[in-house]
Amino acid sequence: MKEQLFDELINSMADCKKCMSLEKKNGRNCSLINIYQNNKFCKNIPSIWTDWFNRLDSKIMIIGQDWGPYNDMKKLNISYMESPTKDNWKSLIEQERSTTKKMLEYYIKESSNGKYNLDKIFITNAIMCARYGDNYRGDNINLKKSTINCQEFLLKQIEIVKPRVILTLGYYPLLSLSKIFQFDIDKTLSSTIIKYPEIKINDFVIIPLYHPVAQVKKTTQLDQYKRIWKYIDNGEETVLCNKYHKRR
């Protein structure tokens, strides 16, 4: 059932054109590439981070900012399709040595005492299309506009997966959820984490995180990750001491 719903979601994303002709105020081209118009490409392995259809029952969802450049995604897909097997997929994952992936894996393993790793987690983004070129920097993408444009697709993923815990990496994924579920956040990520370290929504909890490579102490980062496991290990809801201010 989940597989069918997710398949329908990908088909609906293929029809979206909201971010295909975006510009910033200075005239910079911030258009994105809709990877969902090619079903085989986006369904197999959209990114080094995830194989969606094998993770639809995950208890944890990580929401990053965006997939990054299309060229990197295309190279990965070509490498995978040369031998579309689980072993090849694992080999490709192991070849990915970015600091972001290394640190995120570290925080998940360290905070769970080695019980969890990224293989067990559904990973997605606030912005679902890909960037042009080879640049990961934020100057070739309209972060706020594209984040807002993708809200309906992010909500649908949450409804399909039904995670117990959602982890947001950085400000824009949290901004997206704040608009979807109508709760307040501060103007900066750091102040939001201090005021609202856990945000309870319906039957799941949002734990806002710094980006794994942000210039924040490891101990400070780990304090947030450690909040995950009382919702996963116990299998029960925990009453939160930190409330959020829902908009009226």
Protein Blocks (a to p, Z undefined) as FASTA:
>chain_A
ZZmmmmmmmmmmmmpcklmocccfkopacbdcdfklmmklmmmmmbfkbcfklmmmcfbd
cddfbnbjfklmmmmmmmmmmoccfklmmmmmmmpccfklmmmmmmmmmmnnomacfklp
ccddfblbdcehjbfbfklccfklmmmmmmmmmmmmmmmnopabdcdedjklmmmmmmmn
opaddfbfklmmmmmmbccehjbccdddddfkbccdfklmmmmmmmmmmmmmnopacddf
bdcdddZZ
